[in-house]
């Protein structure tokens, strides 16, 4: 992570002092009275007017009491305003003692909250982005606003669309949607197929369905007007959660309701140096409490939008614009950066000589237990505001193993004489991992070990015998005794990485064929089982199996079988290749003609031109098999001429299908271009099919395509759009993935897990 520059010219402690001086308001020793506080606020307002347009105060000094909770919050006006120097001193205490009170993370005084209100709202009024749905409660009333609840409807649609989707992508969809269905009544009357059609391209289609269903319910039960009570809204309207409810009622009805999303979490965690694991329920709850403390009751909608806006454009995940932050002087993370740069114990002594104002009211007997020690946090560099929010280091996934039996019954139709193959699938329990999904008969290895009271089932013989007993006990299926014509093969093992489990699947192929196969095998799931509750079973043809949504790990075992059959065609009904006998074709172990493979390789490598492998590294969350969606996928590269060494300023595109003529009749290539500097011609060809990047490769480089280059080198890669992937646990297909922004997110309804792609990096490796 790139280091954060607090200011471009802040290179030593002298500049730190200048930074603080620029940030500080005039330090005034005041009496503990309302009049004195009002005087300070008046002085601050005068300073503000020199750089910002005058506007009515965002809140009165008595109307901004936060909604109370379990922590006692000072609500009177007897506190002066802590400045950055105070926050730096408090940061020094925390650094030296290694501990702090829970109050370190809260806004406990009216003064500290008022300071945030003033700075943030003044900044928002001038700098907020113009978005088609952004018309707050105080905006002038337009003709369409005369429809009851119209603003609430617009906010609702925008918030649902913006879930897991970039704002820039949402804007044209929102405009089209509001033109087609300008009111809740219009949406309620729409056809769901038409709704899904308009939604096409946004992904996660259940969002559109919930909007449609919600509109029908609101029309029927609330006369077409979304409720202004966030509790009722969250409870009664499909797809509306706590955040969306807060957004709707605060933006549209001016109802004081806090909200927390990713942007707000980032802003609050930095303002209050919340160092707990951001995925922890207790830490998330703390952010909701802080948001509740801080909420401006006069302009809740604008204030909520200001928090989100600042997180989106100023307090960004990386390289935040701290110099543009309107509340920098209240930011504990920024104070910690300054303190760490000084790293002098004199900071504490200096603070004791001054009459400091401790906004934390820290109790030495109470210590914060939410913050994660820095040694346990994930990839965050100390001394940067970007160390917040923090994530705990991911625990290594636990190792699990299972034995999978791919049971194929092969029968011959007496009428047509055609061979028919079917595969047995068993439905998983309705609870637990991959609940309710279908798989080949699978038994967990720890269950087998417990049953046989042995420490290991490491050999194929042990696993196969134990699996047969499982088939008898669980499925009532004893094909070994009843079917004399049986072939069994050890297919090997494959691994699949879930979010918290690394699972090894030991696969076995059991081929049952002949007349008895249809008689015995069809009894799977019958009364022969010794269990009271027999799993549901189903037989699927090869074609049906290919179209079925089976877990990715199980699908990998079937791929092992397919590869085995390709290499041993006699077991799949054809003649076996690779014997070397007269009249046969020598193969490379995968059923491919060795001579043909060698000839193609020689052709690809003719001329000794360099071949570069494009390798990517990414962070996949609950998703796998990231690969271009089409054979003619357009790749976007930056290229460098090998003769003059100039890098073309344009992004060059190429695909594996299109061909262009090279000069002097030298043939064709996927890319032919002339260097704009030296005018030399260069060309390139994609020489391999794309390879999927899988979740097992997380945070590791893996090759996804190779390119032969002539007269040029590939020096940059942009993923852009046109990708697809599958849910890691469900196999749910995700199409039209756009990686232009460097990340992508959606929701897997089948596994009920969020899916995401991020942290994409690339490099080129010379393979020839």
HUVENBEL-V660727 format. One record per residue. N is the residue number from 1. NEAR is the number of other C-alpha atoms within 12 Angstrom. D_LAST is the distance of its C-alpha to the last C-alpha in whole Angstrom. Layout:
n:N near:NEAR d_last:D_LAST
n:N near:NEAR d_last:D_LAST
//
This chain:
n:1 near:17 d_last:32
n:2 near:17 d_last:33
n:3 near:19 d_last:37
n:4 near:28 d_last:40
n:5 near:25 d_last:42
n:6 near:33 d_last:45
n:7 near:25 d_last:46
n:8 near:15 d_last:44
n:9 near:14 d_last:47
n:10 near:20 d_last:47
n:11 near:17 d_last:46
n:12 near:18 d_last:49
n:13 near:19 d_last:52
n:14 near:15 d_last:54
n:15 near:19 d_last:52
n:16 near:29 d_last:52
n:17 near:22 d_last:56
n:18 near:20 d_last:56
n:19 near:27 d_last:54
n:20 near:30 d_last:56
n:21 near:17 d_last:59
n:22 near:18 d_last:58
n:23 near:28 d_last:57
n:24 near:25 d_last:61
n:25 near:26 d_last:64
n:26 near:25 d_last:67
n:27 near:22 d_last:68
n:28 near:24 d_last:72
n:29 near:19 d_last:74
n:30 near:22 d_last:76
n:31 near:16 d_last:78
n:32 near:18 d_last:77
n:33 near:16 d_last:79
n:34 near:21 d_last:78
n:35 near:17 d_last:79
n:36 near:21 d_last:77
n:37 near:29 d_last:74
n:38 near:25 d_last:75
n:39 near:22 d_last:75
n:40 near:30 d_last:72
n:41 near:32 d_last:70
n:42 near:19 d_last:72
n:43 near:18 d_last:71
n:44 near:26 d_last:67
n:45 near:27 d_last:68
n:46 near:18 d_last:69
n:47 near:19 d_last:66
n:48 near:22 d_last:64
n:49 near:18 d_last:66
n:50 near:11 d_last:65
n:51 near:13 d_last:61
n:52 near:21 d_last:62
n:53 near:16 d_last:64
n:54 near:18 d_last:67
n:55 near:17 d_last:67
n:56 near:15 d_last:69
n:57 near:26 d_last:69
n:58 near:33 d_last:66
n:59 near:28 d_last:68
n:60 near:22 d_last:72
n:61 near:32 d_last:72
n:62 near:21 d_last:74
n:63 near:22 d_last:72
n:64 near:35 d_last:69
n:65 near:32 d_last:69
n:66 near:35 d_last:66
n:67 near:26 d_last:67
n:68 near:19 d_last:68
n:69 near:16 d_last:66
n:70 near:10 d_last:67
n:71 near:22 d_last:66
n:72 near:19 d_last:69
n:73 near:29 d_last:68
n:74 near:26 d_last:70
n:75 near:26 d_last:72
n:76 near:23 d_last:74
n:77 near:33 d_last:74
n:78 near:22 d_last:74
n:79 near:33 d_last:71
n:80 near:37 d_last:70
n:81 near:41 d_last:66
n:82 near:40 d_last:64
n:83 near:35 d_last:61
n:84 near:42 d_last:58
n:85 near:42 d_last:60
n:86 near:37 d_last:61
n:87 near:41 d_last:58
n:88 near:41 d_last:56
n:89 near:39 d_last:59
n:90 near:45 d_last:58
n:91 near:41 d_last:55
n:92 near:34 d_last:55
n:93 near:33 d_last:58
n:94 near:30 d_last:55
n:95 near:29 d_last:53
n:96 near:20 d_last:55
n:97 near:15 d_last:57
n:98 near:18 d_last:54
n:99 near:27 d_last:56
n:100 near:32 d_last:57
n:101 near:29 d_last:60
n:102 near:32 d_last:59
n:103 near:32 d_last:61
n:104 near:39 d_last:58
n:105 near:42 d_last:56
n:106 near:42 d_last:59
n:107 near:44 d_last:61
n:108 near:38 d_last:64
n:109 near:34 d_last:67
n:110 near:37 d_last:68
n:111 near:38 d_last:67
n:112 near:44 d_last:63
n:113 near:45 d_last:63
n:114 near:45 d_last:65
n:115 near:39 d_last:62
n:116 near:40 d_last:59
n:117 near:38 d_last:61
n:118 near:39 d_last:62
n:119 near:35 d_last:59
n:120 near:39 d_last:57
n:121 near:37 d_last:59
n:122 near:32 d_last:60
n:123 near:32 d_last:56
n:124 near:34 d_last:56
n:125 near:31 d_last:58
n:126 near:19 d_last:57
n:127 near:20 d_last:53
n:128 near:26 d_last:53
n:129 near:21 d_last:50
n:130 near:16 d_last:52
n:131 near:20 d_last:51
n:132 near:24 d_last:53
n:133 near:35 d_last:54
n:134 near:31 d_last:55
n:135 near:33 d_last:59
n:136 near:38 d_last:61
n:137 near:31 d_last:64
n:138 near:21 d_last:66
n:139 near:19 d_last:64
n:140 near:12 d_last:67
n:141 near:16 d_last:68
n:142 near:14 d_last:66
n:143 near:10 d_last:68
n:144 near:18 d_last:65
n:145 near:22 d_last:66
n:146 near:12 d_last:69
n:147 near:21 d_last:68
n:148 near:25 d_last:69
n:149 near:31 d_last:65
n:150 near:35 d_last:63
n:151 near:42 d_last:61
n:152 near:43 d_last:61
n:153 near:48 d_last:59
n:154 near:40 d_last:57
n:155 near:38 d_last:56
n:156 near:47 d_last:55
n:157 near:45 d_last:53
n:158 near:39 d_last:51
n:159 near:36 d_last:51
n:160 near:39 d_last:49
n:161 near:40 d_last:47
n:162 near:28 d_last:46
n:163 near:32 d_last:45
n:164 near:28 d_last:41
n:165 near:29 d_last:41
n:166 near:27 d_last:40
n:167 near:25 d_last:43
n:168 near:20 d_last:42
n:169 near:23 d_last:41
n:170 near:29 d_last:44
n:171 near:24 d_last:46
n:172 near:22 d_last:46
n:173 near:33 d_last:47
n:174 near:33 d_last:50
n:175 near:23 d_last:51
n:176 near:20 d_last:51
n:177 near:34 d_last:52
n:178 near:28 d_last:55
n:179 near:17 d_last:56
n:180 near:23 d_last:56
n:181 near:28 d_last:58
n:182 near:26 d_last:60
n:183 near:35 d_last:62
n:184 near:38 d_last:62
n:185 near:30 d_last:64
n:186 near:24 d_last:62
n:187 near:35 d_last:59
n:188 near:30 d_last:61
n:189 near:24 d_last:62
n:190 near:26 d_last:59
n:191 near:19 d_last:57
n:192 near:23 d_last:54
n:193 near:15 d_last:52
n:194 near:19 d_last:52
n:195 near:30 d_last:52
n:196 near:25 d_last:48
n:197 near:20 d_last:47
n:198 near:29 d_last:48
n:199 near:31 d_last:46
n:200 near:22 d_last:43
n:201 near:23 d_last:40
n:202 near:37 d_last:41
n:203 near:36 d_last:40
n:204 near:33 d_last:42
n:205 near:29 d_last:45
n:206 near:27 d_last:48
n:207 near:34 d_last:48
n:208 near:40 d_last:50
n:209 near:30 d_last:52
n:210 near:29 d_last:53
n:211 near:37 d_last:54
n:212 near:38 d_last:56
n:213 near:28 d_last:58
n:214 near:36 d_last:59
n:215 near:38 d_last:60
n:216 near:30 d_last:62
n:217 near:27 d_last:63
n:218 near:31 d_last:64
n:219 near:26 d_last:66
n:220 near:19 d_last:68
n:221 near:17 d_last:69
n:222 near:22 d_last:69
n:223 near:18 d_last:70
n:224 near:27 d_last:67
n:225 near:33 d_last:66
n:226 near:43 d_last:64
n:227 near:34 d_last:66
n:228 near:30 d_last:66
n:229 near:26 d_last:66
n:230 near:32 d_last:63
n:231 near:22 d_last:64
n:232 near:21 d_last:65
n:233 near:31 d_last:62
n:234 near:25 d_last:59
n:235 near:17 d_last:62
n:236 near:27 d_last:63
n:237 near:35 d_last:60
n:238 near:28 d_last:57
n:239 near:29 d_last:53
n:240 near:33 d_last:55
n:241 near:26 d_last:54
n:242 near:28 d_last:56
n:243 near:31 d_last:54
n:244 near:37 d_last:54
n:245 near:41 d_last:58
n:246 near:42 d_last:58
n:247 near:47 d_last:56
n:248 near:51 d_last:58
n:249 near:42 d_last:62
n:250 near:39 d_last:61
n:251 near:44 d_last:60
n:252 near:43 d_last:62
n:253 near:35 d_last:65
n:254 near:33 d_last:65
n:255 near:32 d_last:65
n:256 near:37 d_last:64
n:257 near:41 d_last:62
n:258 near:41 d_last:59
n:259 near:43 d_last:55
n:260 near:36 d_last:52
n:261 near:34 d_last:48
n:262 near:28 d_last:45
n:263 near:28 d_last:46
n:264 near:39 d_last:49
n:265 near:40 d_last:48
n:266 near:41 d_last:46
n:267 near:47 d_last:49
n:268 near:47 d_last:51
n:269 near:44 d_last:49
n:270 near:43 d_last:48
n:271 near:45 d_last:52
n:272 near:47 d_last:53
n:273 near:48 d_last:51
n:274 near:44 d_last:50
n:275 near:47 d_last:48
n:276 near:37 d_last:48
n:277 near:33 d_last:45
n:278 near:34 d_last:45
n:279 near:22 d_last:45
n:280 near:19 d_last:48
n:281 near:13 d_last:51
n:282 near:19 d_last:53
n:283 near:32 d_last:51
n:284 near:30 d_last:51
n:285 near:23 d_last:55
n:286 near:37 d_last:55
n:287 near:41 d_last:53
n:288 near:30 d_last:56
n:289 near:31 d_last:59
n:290 near:39 d_last:57
n:291 near:43 d_last:57
n:292 near:35 d_last:61
n:293 near:39 d_last:62
n:294 near:46 d_last:60
n:295 near:46 d_last:61
n:296 near:42 d_last:63
n:297 near:32 d_last:66
n:298 near:34 d_last:67
n:299 near:40 d_last:64
n:300 near:38 d_last:62
n:301 near:39 d_last:60
n:302 near:43 d_last:59
n:303 near:46 d_last:58
n:304 near:45 d_last:56
n:305 near:45 d_last:54
n:306 near:43 d_last:54
n:307 near:45 d_last:52
n:308 near:34 d_last:50
n:309 near:35 d_last:49
n:310 near:40 d_last:49
n:311 near:36 d_last:46
n:312 near:27 d_last:44
n:313 near:26 d_last:44
n:314 near:31 d_last:45
n:315 near:40 d_last:45
n:316 near:30 d_last:41
n:317 near:31 d_last:39
n:318 near:26 d_last:37
n:319 near:23 d_last:38
n:320 near:32 d_last:42
n:321 near:26 d_last:44
n:322 near:37 d_last:47
n:323 near:24 d_last:48
n:324 near:21 d_last:49
n:325 near:34 d_last:51
n:326 near:35 d_last:54
n:327 near:41 d_last:55
n:328 near:39 d_last:53
n:329 near:38 d_last:56
n:330 near:44 d_last:56
n:331 near:43 d_last:53
n:332 near:44 d_last:53
n:333 near:45 d_last:49
n:334 near:46 d_last:49
n:335 near:43 d_last:52
n:336 near:42 d_last:50
n:337 near:39 d_last:47
n:338 near:45 d_last:50
n:339 near:37 d_last:52
n:340 near:28 d_last:49
n:341 near:29 d_last:48
n:342 near:26 d_last:51
n:343 near:22 d_last:51
n:344 near:20 d_last:55
n:345 near:23 d_last:58
n:346 near:17 d_last:60
n:347 near:30 d_last:59
n:348 near:27 d_last:61
n:349 near:16 d_last:64
n:350 near:19 d_last:64
n:351 near:25 d_last:64
n:352 near:18 d_last:67
n:353 near:12 d_last:69
n:354 near:18 d_last:69
n:355 near:20 d_last:70
n:356 near:28 d_last:67
n:357 near:30 d_last:67
n:358 near:34 d_last:65
n:359 near:35 d_last:64
n:360 near:34 d_last:63
n:361 near:26 d_last:66
n:362 near:23 d_last:64
n:363 near:16 d_last:66
n:364 near:15 d_last:65
n:365 near:11 d_last:66
n:366 near:15 d_last:63
n:367 near:19 d_last:60
n:368 near:29 d_last:57
n:369 near:21 d_last:55
n:370 near:31 d_last:52
n:371 near:34 d_last:50
n:372 near:29 d_last:47
n:373 near:24 d_last:46
n:374 near:24 d_last:44
n:375 near:16 d_last:42
n:376 near:18 d_last:42
n:377 near:24 d_last:40
n:378 near:25 d_last:37
n:379 near:20 d_last:35
n:380 near:27 d_last:38
n:381 near:21 d_last:38
n:382 near:29 d_last:42
n:383 near:29 d_last:43
n:384 near:34 d_last:42
n:385 near:45 d_last:44
n:386 near:39 d_last:41
n:387 near:41 d_last:42
n:388 near:44 d_last:44
n:389 near:44 d_last:44
n:390 near:38 d_last:43
n:391 near:31 d_last:41
n:392 near:27 d_last:41
n:393 near:20 d_last:38
n:394 near:17 d_last:37
n:395 near:15 d_last:38
n:396 near:13 d_last:36
n:397 near:16 d_last:36
n:398 near:16 d_last:38
n:399 near:21 d_last:37
n:400 near:23 d_last:39
n:401 near:31 d_last:38
n:402 near:38 d_last:40
n:403 near:46 d_last:40
n:404 near:46 d_last:39
n:405 near:43 d_last:41
n:406 near:44 d_last:40
n:407 near:45 d_last:43
n:408 near:39 d_last:43
n:409 near:37 d_last:46
n:410 near:36 d_last:46
n:411 near:30 d_last:49
n:412 near:21 d_last:50
n:413 near:15 d_last:53
n:414 near:11 d_last:56
n:415 near:8 d_last:56
n:416 near:9 d_last:53
n:417 near:9 d_last:51
n:418 near:12 d_last:48
n:419 near:20 d_last:46
n:420 near:26 d_last:46
n:421 near:28 d_last:44
n:422 near:31 d_last:44
n:423 near:37 d_last:43
n:424 near:40 d_last:45
n:425 near:40 d_last:45
n:426 near:33 d_last:47
n:427 near:27 d_last:48
n:428 near:25 d_last:47
n:429 near:18 d_last:50
n:430 near:14 d_last:51
n:431 near:11 d_last:50
n:432 near:12 d_last:48
n:433 near:23 d_last:44
n:434 near:29 d_last:43
n:435 near:20 d_last:47
n:436 near:24 d_last:48
n:437 near:31 d_last:44
n:438 near:35 d_last:44
n:439 near:42 d_last:42
n:440 near:44 d_last:42
n:441 near:44 d_last:44
n:442 near:40 d_last:43
n:443 near:38 d_last:45
n:444 near:26 d_last:44
n:445 near:33 d_last:43
n:446 near:22 d_last:46
n:447 near:24 d_last:48
n:448 near:28 d_last:48
n:449 near:22 d_last:48
n:450 near:15 d_last:51
n:451 near:19 d_last:53
n:452 near:19 d_last:52
n:453 near:13 d_last:52
n:454 near:16 d_last:49
n:455 near:15 d_last:47
n:456 near:21 d_last:44
n:457 near:28 d_last:43
n:458 near:22 d_last:39
n:459 near:19 d_last:40
n:460 near:25 d_last:39
n:461 near:18 d_last:43
n:462 near:23 d_last:44
n:463 near:35 d_last:43
n:464 near:34 d_last:44
n:465 near:23 d_last:47
n:466 near:34 d_last:48
n:467 near:42 d_last:46
n:468 near:32 d_last:49
n:469 near:29 d_last:51
n:470 near:32 d_last:50
n:471 near:39 d_last:50
n:472 near:29 d_last:54
n:473 near:26 d_last:55
n:474 near:29 d_last:53
n:475 near:37 d_last:53
n:476 near:29 d_last:56
n:477 near:34 d_last:53
n:478 near:33 d_last:54
n:479 near:36 d_last:52
n:480 near:27 d_last:51
n:481 near:17 d_last:55
n:482 near:22 d_last:56
n:483 near:25 d_last:53
n:484 near:17 d_last:52
n:485 near:20 d_last:49
n:486 near:26 d_last:47
n:487 near:23 d_last:43
n:488 near:26 d_last:41
n:489 near:27 d_last:38
n:490 near:27 d_last:36
n:491 near:28 d_last:33
n:492 near:27 d_last:31
n:493 near:29 d_last:31
n:494 near:29 d_last:29
n:495 near:28 d_last:30
n:496 near:38 d_last:31
n:497 near:35 d_last:32
n:498 near:36 d_last:35
n:499 near:31 d_last:36
n:500 near:20 d_last:38
n:501 near:24 d_last:37
n:502 near:24 d_last:34
n:503 near:30 d_last:35
n:504 near:30 d_last:34
n:505 near:39 d_last:35
n:506 near:43 d_last:35
n:507 near:40 d_last:36
n:508 near:40 d_last:38
n:509 near:37 d_last:38
n:510 near:35 d_last:42
n:511 near:33 d_last:43
n:512 near:38 d_last:47
n:513 near:34 d_last:48
n:514 near:26 d_last:51
n:515 near:22 d_last:54
n:516 near:23 d_last:55
n:517 near:33 d_last:52
n:518 near:25 d_last:53
n:519 near:20 d_last:57
n:520 near:26 d_last:55
n:521 near:40 d_last:52
n:522 near:33 d_last:54
n:523 near:25 d_last:56
n:524 near:34 d_last:53
n:525 near:32 d_last:55
n:526 near:25 d_last:58
n:527 near:18 d_last:61
n:528 near:23 d_last:60
n:529 near:23 d_last:58
n:530 near:20 d_last:60
n:531 near:17 d_last:59
n:532 near:14 d_last:61
n:533 near:16 d_last:59
n:534 near:25 d_last:56
n:535 near:32 d_last:53
n:536 near:26 d_last:53
n:537 near:30 d_last:50
n:538 near:28 d_last:49
n:539 near:33 d_last:48
n:540 near:28 d_last:45
n:541 near:22 d_last:43
n:542 near:21 d_last:40
n:543 near:13 d_last:40
n:544 near:17 d_last:42
n:545 near:27 d_last:40
n:546 near:16 d_last:37
n:547 near:14 d_last:39
n:548 near:25 d_last:40
n:549 near:28 d_last:39
n:550 near:36 d_last:39
n:551 near:38 d_last:37
n:552 near:38 d_last:33
n:553 near:44 d_last:33
n:554 near:42 d_last:36
n:555 near:33 d_last:33
n:556 near:33 d_last:30
n:557 near:37 d_last:33
n:558 near:36 d_last:33
n:559 near:23 d_last:30
n:560 near:29 d_last:29
n:561 near:38 d_last:32
n:562 near:23 d_last:31
n:563 near:21 d_last:28
n:564 near:26 d_last:30
n:565 near:26 d_last:32
n:566 near:25 d_last:29
n:567 near:26 d_last:28
n:568 near:25 d_last:32
n:569 near:23 d_last:34
n:570 near:16 d_last:37
n:571 near:27 d_last:38
n:572 near:24 d_last:37
n:573 near:18 d_last:40
n:574 near:14 d_last:37
n:575 near:18 d_last:37
n:576 near:25 d_last:34
n:577 near:28 d_last:31
n:578 near:24 d_last:29
n:579 near:19 d_last:32
n:580 near:14 d_last:31
n:581 near:11 d_last:35
n:582 near:9 d_last:36
n:583 near:11 d_last:36
n:584 near:15 d_last:33
n:585 near:20 d_last:29
n:586 near:23 d_last:27
n:587 near:24 d_last:25
n:588 near:20 d_last:22
n:589 near:21 d_last:24
n:590 near:22 d_last:24
n:591 near:28 d_last:26
n:592 near:21 d_last:23
n:593 near:20 d_last:23
n:594 near:20 d_last:21
n:595 near:15 d_last:21
n:596 near:16 d_last:21
n:597 near:18 d_last:17
n:598 near:16 d_last:16
n:599 near:13 d_last:17
n:600 near:16 d_last:16
n:601 near:15 d_last:12
n:602 near:15 d_last:13
n:603 near:15 d_last:14
n:604 near:25 d_last:11
n:605 near:22 d_last:9
n:606 near:16 d_last:11
n:607 near:13 d_last:11
n:608 near:15 d_last:8
n:609 near:25 d_last:8
n:610 near:28 d_last:5
n:611 near:30 d_last:5
n:612 near:31 d_last:7
n:613 near:33 d_last:9
n:614 near:38 d_last:13
n:615 near:33 d_last:15
n:616 near:35 d_last:19
n:617 near:30 d_last:21
n:618 near:36 d_last:25
n:619 near:30 d_last:28
n:620 near:36 d_last:30
n:621 near:36 d_last:33
n:622 near:41 d_last:35
n:623 near:46 d_last:32
n:624 near:39 d_last:29
n:625 near:38 d_last:26
n:626 near:46 d_last:25
n:627 near:35 d_last:24
n:628 near:32 d_last:24
n:629 near:26 d_last:27
n:630 near:20 d_last:27
n:631 near:21 d_last:24
n:632 near:20 d_last:24
n:633 near:26 d_last:24
n:634 near:28 d_last:24
n:635 near:38 d_last:21
n:636 near:25 d_last:22
n:637 near:31 d_last:19
n:638 near:26 d_last:20
n:639 near:36 d_last:18
n:640 near:32 d_last:18
n:641 near:30 d_last:18
n:642 near:26 d_last:16
n:643 near:20 d_last:19
n:644 near:20 d_last:22
n:645 near:19 d_last:20
n:646 near:24 d_last:23
n:647 near:24 d_last:22
n:648 near:26 d_last:24
n:649 near:16 d_last:27
n:650 near:18 d_last:26
n:651 near:21 d_last:24
n:652 near:30 d_last:22
n:653 near:29 d_last:23
n:654 near:30 d_last:21
n:655 near:31 d_last:21
n:656 near:29 d_last:20
n:657 near:21 d_last:23
n:658 near:21 d_last:24
n:659 near:20 d_last:23
n:660 near:22 d_last:24
n:661 near:19 d_last:24
n:662 near:22 d_last:22
n:663 near:16 d_last:25
n:664 near:8 d_last:26
n:665 near:9 d_last:25
n:666 near:13 d_last:22
n:667 near:16 d_last:22
n:668 near:21 d_last:21
n:669 near:30 d_last:18
n:670 near:30 d_last:19
n:671 near:35 d_last:19
n:672 near:30 d_last:21
n:673 near:33 d_last:22
n:674 near:27 d_last:24
n:675 near:27 d_last:23
n:676 near:20 d_last:27
n:677 near:18 d_last:27
n:678 near:19 d_last:26
n:679 near:16 d_last:26
n:680 near:23 d_last:23
n:681 near:27 d_last:21
n:682 near:35 d_last:18
n:683 near:38 d_last:17
n:684 near:41 d_last:14
n:685 near:40 d_last:14
n:686 near:34 d_last:14
n:687 near:29 d_last:12
n:688 near:23 d_last:14
n:689 near:24 d_last:17
n:690 near:31 d_last:18
n:691 near:23 d_last:18
n:692 near:27 d_last:22
n:693 near:35 d_last:22
n:694 near:38 d_last:25
n:695 near:40 d_last:27
n:696 near:33 d_last:26
n:697 near:26 d_last:23
n:698 near:29 d_last:26
n:699 near:22 d_last:25
n:700 near:21 d_last:22
n:701 near:25 d_last:18
n:702 near:29 d_last:17
n:703 near:30 d_last:14
n:704 near:34 d_last:16
n:705 near:34 d_last:14
n:706 near:33 d_last:10
n:707 near:40 d_last:10
n:708 near:37 d_last:9
n:709 near:39 d_last:11
n:710 near:34 d_last:13
n:711 near:30 d_last:15
n:712 near:36 d_last:14
n:713 near:38 d_last:13
n:714 near:43 d_last:14
n:715 near:30 d_last:16
n:716 near:28 d_last:19
n:717 near:32 d_last:20
n:718 near:30 d_last:23
n:719 near:39 d_last:24
n:720 near:25 d_last:27
n:721 near:26 d_last:29
n:722 near:26 d_last:28
n:723 near:32 d_last:27
n:724 near:32 d_last:29
n:725 near:39 d_last:30
n:726 near:41 d_last:32
n:727 near:43 d_last:35
n:728 near:46 d_last:33
n:729 near:43 d_last:37
n:730 near:37 d_last:38
n:731 near:34 d_last:36
n:732 near:33 d_last:37
n:733 near:34 d_last:35
n:734 near:37 d_last:34
n:735 near:28 d_last:33
n:736 near:28 d_last:33
n:737 near:35 d_last:32
n:738 near:33 d_last:31
n:739 near:32 d_last:29
n:740 near:22 d_last:30
n:741 near:21 d_last:32
n:742 near:24 d_last:29
n:743 near:27 d_last:31
n:744 near:39 d_last:33
n:745 near:33 d_last:36
n:746 near:38 d_last:38
n:747 near:32 d_last:41
n:748 near:30 d_last:40
n:749 near:22 d_last:44
n:750 near:27 d_last:43
n:751 near:30 d_last:42
n:752 near:20 d_last:44
n:753 near:23 d_last:42
n:754 near:25 d_last:40
n:755 near:38 d_last:36
n:756 near:34 d_last:34
n:757 near:41 d_last:30
n:758 near:27 d_last:30
n:759 near:24 d_last:28
n:760 near:30 d_last:25
n:761 near:25 d_last:22
n:762 near:28 d_last:19
n:763 near:28 d_last:16
n:764 near:32 d_last:12
n:765 near:25 d_last:9
n:766 near:20 d_last:6
n:767 near:19 d_last:4
n:768 near:18 d_last:0
//
